[in-house]
Amino acid sequence: MKLGFVTAILDQEDFKEVVDTAVSIGYECLEVACWPVEKASRRYAGVTHIDIENLNERKIQEIKAYCTEKNIEISALAYYPNMLTENPEKRNCYIKHLKNMICAAPRLGVPMITTFIGRMQTKTIEENLTEFQKVWKPIIELAEKHDVKIAIENCPMLFGPDEWPGGQNLMTTPAIWRKVFSLIPSRHFGLNYDPSHFIWQGIDYLRPLYEFREKIFHVHYKDIKIYPEKLKDTGIMAYPLEYMSPKLPGLGDVDWGKYVSALTDIGYDGCSCIEIEDKAFEGSKEKIIDSLKLSYRYMRQFII
């Protein structure tokens, strides 16, 4: 496995600066944020380290040459909006950008797109599955045409009142994964597996690795810390951020030794990227760099 990070945490740096930072610490790959150039709608969103809409051959060659020079790999192009939003104008914009990314990825020498399926927040799971098939079938067909893998992260995107009641991503549990993969059974359609999201949902984060081993295209390392006393006070029906918090790997409740051990059991040898959303390491460039260094140091004990 190669060890990298999701570049959205370095939202004040350009692509080359991100690469330089990664290499200086020892990282080997990057999941590169490729949002359209616009104001972010939420934390860690709206970051553009590769501007897909304005790519030309000169820029593509510059990006590829710099990665070769620095000996670092782009594991995936990252874009995480709500693809099934009930706002038709926004949905069309999101899908158009995703399709542009799929077409651009082979030109950049990148094999994968990481994203969300999305979800209609006020609709049932069954209604969302029907809509998913309608929206995503042509997207996956385009990915097959360009030989690009689509890796869906299993984040519910249900943390606060703006994402209530249903959340903004359907791909949240193994039970739903089975239904989704049966509706669109493609070798180009799989998972960007993040164990932290199962912690607060009360789901075993190791067992699904074995069942879905063929669908695990990309891996995240992010931790979640549950605060038991807060949970006792609010209960599981509260907004999740009222009783849990994202943390750096090793500072939460994921057993990373067991997790990486399971990845080796199933023969996973792809890219694995640290995703930093720990508020304790925000507020300054120095804290962000510290978070990247600490996370690298911790995860490196498991990944050679």
C-alpha positions as CSV (number, residue, x, y, z in Angstrom):
1,M,0.0,0.0,0.0
2,K,1.0,3.6,-0.7
3,L,0.3,6.2,2.0
4,G,-1.1,9.6,1.1
5,F,-3.7,12.1,2.2
6,V,-6.8,14.0,0.9
7,T,-5.5,17.4,-0.3
8,A,-8.6,19.4,0.8
9,I,-6.9,20.1,4.1
10,L,-4.4,22.3,2.3
11,D,-6.9,24.6,0.8
12,Q,-4.5,27.6,0.9
13,E,-1.9,25.9,-1.2
14,D,-1.7,25.3,-5.0
15,F,-1.1,21.9,-6.5
16,K,2.7,22.1,-6.6
17,E,2.8,23.4,-3.0
18,V,0.7,20.5,-1.9
19,V,3.0,18.0,-3.7
20,D,6.0,19.7,-2.1
21,T,4.4,19.5,1.4
22,A,3.5,15.8,0.9
23,V,7.0,14.9,-0.3
24,S,8.7,16.7,2.5
25,I,6.9,14.6,5.0
26,G,7.2,11.3,3.2
27,Y,3.8,10.7,1.6
28,E,3.7,8.7,-1.6
29,C,0.3,9.6,-3.1
30,L,-2.4,12.2,-3.1
31,E,-6.2,12.1,-3.4
32,V,-6.5,15.5,-5.2
33,A,-9.4,17.8,-4.6
34,C,-11.0,18.8,-7.9
35,W,-14.1,20.9,-7.1
36,P,-15.2,23.5,-9.5
37,V,-13.7,26.9,-8.8
38,E,-16.4,28.4,-6.5
39,K,-17.1,29.2,-2.9
40,A,-17.2,26.2,-0.6
41,S,-20.6,25.2,0.7
42,R,-19.2,23.3,3.7
43,R,-15.9,22.5,5.5
44,Y,-13.3,20.6,3.4
45,A,-15.4,21.2,0.2
46,G,-14.9,23.5,-2.7
47,V,-11.1,23.0,-2.8
48,T,-9.6,23.1,-6.3
49,H,-6.1,21.7,-6.6
50,I,-6.7,20.7,-10.2
51,D,-9.1,22.9,-12.2
52,I,-10.8,20.3,-14.4
53,E,-12.8,22.9,-16.4
54,N,-9.7,24.7,-17.6
55,L,-7.4,21.8,-18.2
56,N,-5.4,22.0,-21.4
57,E,-2.6,19.8,-22.7
58,R,0.1,22.1,-21.3
59,K,-1.4,22.0,-17.8
60,I,-1.8,18.3,-18.0
61,Q,1.8,17.7,-19.0
62,E,2.9,20.1,-16.2
63,I,1.0,18.2,-13.6
64,K,2.3,14.8,-14.8
65,A,5.8,16.0,-15.1
66,Y,5.8,17.5,-11.6
67,C,4.5,14.3,-10.1
68,T,7.1,12.3,-11.9
69,E,9.9,14.6,-10.8
70,K,8.7,14.4,-7.1
71,N,8.0,10.7,-7.3
72,I,4.4,11.0,-6.1
73,E,1.2,9.4,-7.5
74,I,-2.3,10.9,-7.8
75,S,-4.4,8.1,-6.4
76,A,-7.7,9.7,-7.4
77,L,-9.5,12.9,-8.3
78,A,-11.8,13.8,-5.5
79,Y,-15.2,15.5,-5.7
80,Y,-17.9,15.0,-3.0
81,P,-21.2,16.8,-3.7
82,N,-24.7,15.5,-3.3
83,M,-25.2,14.0,-6.8
84,L,-28.9,13.2,-6.1
85,T,-29.9,16.6,-4.7
86,E,-33.5,17.5,-5.3
87,N,-32.4,20.8,-6.7
88,P,-32.3,20.1,-10.5
89,E,-30.0,22.9,-11.4
90,K,-27.4,21.9,-8.8
91,R,-27.7,18.2,-9.7
92,N,-27.1,18.9,-13.4
93,C,-24.0,21.0,-12.5
94,Y,-22.6,18.3,-10.2
95,I,-23.1,15.5,-12.8
96,K,-21.6,17.6,-15.6
97,H,-18.5,18.3,-13.5
98,L,-18.2,14.6,-12.5
99,K,-18.4,13.6,-16.2
100,N,-15.8,16.1,-17.1
101,M,-13.6,14.6,-14.4
102,I,-14.1,11.1,-15.8
103,C,-13.0,12.3,-19.2
104,A,-10.0,14.1,-17.8
105,A,-8.7,11.4,-15.5
106,P,-7.1,9.2,-18.3
107,R,-5.4,12.3,-19.7
108,L,-3.8,12.9,-16.3
109,G,-2.9,9.3,-15.9
110,V,-5.2,8.9,-13.0
111,P,-7.2,5.7,-12.7
112,M,-10.0,6.7,-10.2
113,I,-12.6,9.2,-9.1
114,T,-13.6,9.4,-5.5
115,T,-17.1,10.8,-4.7
116,F,-20.5,10.3,-3.2
117,I,-23.6,8.8,-4.7
118,G,-25.7,11.5,-3.1
119,R,-29.2,11.2,-1.6
120,M,-32.6,12.9,-1.8
121,Q,-32.8,13.9,1.9
122,T,-36.6,13.8,2.2
123,K,-37.1,10.5,0.3
124,T,-37.0,6.9,1.4
125,I,-34.2,4.5,0.8
126,E,-36.3,2.7,-1.8
127,E,-37.1,6.0,-3.7
128,N,-33.4,6.9,-3.6
129,L,-32.4,3.5,-5.0
130,T,-34.7,4.0,-8.0
131,E,-33.4,7.5,-8.6
132,F,-29.8,6.3,-8.1
133,Q,-30.2,3.7,-10.9
134,K,-31.6,6.4,-13.3
135,V,-28.9,9.0,-12.5
136,W,-25.8,6.8,-12.1
137,K,-26.2,4.2,-14.9
138,P,-25.0,6.6,-17.6
139,I,-22.2,7.9,-15.3
140,I,-20.9,4.4,-14.8
141,E,-21.2,3.7,-18.5
142,L,-19.0,6.7,-19.2
143,A,-16.5,5.5,-16.6
144,E,-16.4,2.1,-18.3
145,K,-15.8,3.8,-21.6
146,H,-12.8,5.7,-20.3
147,D,-11.6,2.8,-18.1
148,V,-11.9,4.9,-14.9
149,K,-13.0,3.5,-11.6
150,I,-15.6,5.2,-9.5
151,A,-15.0,4.8,-5.7
152,I,-17.9,5.9,-3.5
153,E,-17.1,6.8,0.1
154,N,-19.4,5.4,2.8
155,C,-19.9,8.7,4.6
156,P,-23.6,9.3,5.5
157,M,-23.2,13.1,5.2
158,L,-25.6,13.4,8.1
159,F,-23.9,15.5,10.8
160,G,-26.0,18.6,11.5
161,P,-29.4,20.2,10.9
162,D,-28.6,21.2,7.3
163,E,-28.2,17.5,6.4
164,W,-31.2,16.3,8.3
165,P,-33.3,14.1,8.1
166,G,-31.8,11.6,5.6
167,G,-28.3,12.8,5.0
168,Q,-26.7,13.5,1.6
169,N,-25.2,10.1,0.6
170,L,-27.0,6.8,0.2
171,M,-23.9,4.6,0.3
172,T,-23.8,4.2,4.1
173,T,-24.2,0.5,5.1
174,P,-23.3,-2.9,3.8
175,A,-27.0,-3.7,3.5
176,I,-27.4,-0.7,1.1
177,W,-24.2,-1.6,-0.8
178,R,-25.5,-5.0,-1.7
179,K,-28.6,-3.4,-3.3
180,V,-26.6,-0.7,-5.0
181,F,-24.1,-3.1,-6.6
182,S,-26.9,-5.4,-7.7
183,L,-28.6,-2.5,-9.5
184,I,-25.4,-1.5,-11.3
185,P,-23.0,-4.5,-11.3
186,S,-19.9,-2.9,-12.9
187,R,-16.2,-3.6,-12.3
188,H,-15.6,0.1,-12.5
189,F,-18.0,0.9,-9.6
190,G,-16.8,0.3,-6.0
191,L,-15.9,1.8,-2.7
192,N,-13.6,4.3,-1.1
193,Y,-13.7,2.6,2.3
194,D,-13.6,4.7,5.5
195,P,-14.0,2.8,8.8
196,S,-14.7,5.9,10.9
197,H,-18.2,6.3,9.6
198,F,-19.1,2.9,10.9
199,I,-18.0,3.7,14.4
200,W,-20.8,6.1,15.2
201,Q,-23.4,4.1,13.2
202,G,-22.6,1.0,15.4
203,I,-21.5,-1.1,12.4
204,D,-18.6,-3.6,12.4
205,Y,-15.9,-1.8,10.3
206,L,-13.8,-4.9,9.7
207,R,-16.3,-7.6,8.6
208,P,-17.4,-5.7,5.4
209,L,-13.8,-5.7,4.1
210,Y,-14.0,-9.4,3.6
211,E,-17.4,-9.5,1.9
212,F,-16.7,-6.5,-0.4
213,R,-13.0,-7.2,-1.0
214,E,-13.4,-7.0,-4.8
215,K,-15.2,-3.6,-4.5
216,I,-12.6,-1.8,-2.4
217,F,-10.9,0.5,-4.8
218,H,-9.5,3.1,-2.4
219,V,-9.0,3.4,1.4
220,H,-9.3,6.3,3.8
221,Y,-7.7,6.7,7.2
222,K,-9.8,8.9,9.5
223,D,-10.7,8.4,13.1
224,I,-13.9,9.1,15.1
225,K,-14.1,9.6,18.8
226,I,-17.3,8.8,20.6
227,Y,-18.0,10.7,23.8
228,P,-20.0,8.2,25.9
229,E,-21.3,10.8,28.4
230,K,-22.6,13.0,25.6
231,L,-24.2,10.0,23.9
232,K,-26.0,9.1,27.1
233,D,-27.4,12.6,27.2
234,T,-28.4,13.0,23.6
235,G,-29.0,9.5,22.4
236,I,-28.4,8.1,18.9
237,M,-31.2,10.2,17.3
238,A,-29.3,13.4,18.0
239,Y,-27.2,15.2,15.4
240,P,-24.1,12.9,15.4
241,L,-21.7,15.8,16.0
242,E,-23.4,16.3,19.4
243,Y,-21.8,13.0,20.6
244,M,-18.8,12.3,18.4
245,S,-15.9,14.1,16.6
246,P,-13.6,13.3,13.7
247,K,-10.0,12.8,14.9
248,L,-6.5,12.1,13.5
249,P,-5.8,8.4,13.1
250,G,-4.9,7.0,16.5
251,L,-6.8,9.6,18.5
252,G,-10.2,8.0,18.2
253,D,-11.9,4.6,18.5
254,V,-10.7,2.8,15.3
255,D,-8.3,0.0,16.0
256,W,-5.9,0.7,13.2
257,G,-3.8,-2.4,13.7
258,K,-6.8,-4.6,13.2
259,Y,-8.0,-2.5,10.3
260,V,-4.7,-2.6,8.3
261,S,-4.4,-6.3,9.3
262,A,-7.8,-7.0,7.6
263,L,-6.7,-5.1,4.5
264,T,-3.6,-7.3,4.3
265,D,-5.9,-10.4,4.7
266,I,-7.8,-9.5,1.6
267,G,-4.7,-8.6,-0.4
268,Y,-5.4,-4.9,-0.7
269,D,-2.4,-3.2,-2.2
270,G,-3.9,0.1,-3.6
271,C,-3.5,3.6,-2.3
272,S,-4.6,4.6,1.2
273,C,-5.2,8.2,2.1
274,I,-5.4,10.0,5.5
275,E,-8.4,12.3,5.6
276,I,-8.0,15.1,8.2
277,E,-11.0,16.8,9.7
278,D,-9.8,17.2,13.3
279,K,-10.9,20.6,14.6
280,A,-8.1,20.4,17.2
281,F,-5.6,20.9,14.4
282,E,-7.3,23.8,12.6
283,G,-6.6,27.5,12.9
284,S,-3.1,27.9,11.5
285,K,-0.8,26.5,8.8
286,E,1.5,25.1,11.5
287,K,-1.3,23.0,13.1
288,I,-2.4,21.6,9.7
289,I,1.2,20.6,8.9
290,D,1.5,19.1,12.4
291,S,-1.7,17.1,11.7
292,L,-0.2,15.7,8.5
293,K,3.1,14.8,10.2
294,L,1.5,13.2,13.2
295,S,-0.9,11.2,11.0
296,Y,1.9,10.1,8.8
297,R,4.1,9.0,11.8
298,Y,1.2,7.0,13.3
299,M,0.0,5.2,10.2
300,R,3.5,4.5,8.9
301,Q,4.0,1.9,11.7
302,F,1.4,-0.2,9.8
303,I,2.2,0.6,6.2
304,I,5.6,-0.1,4.7
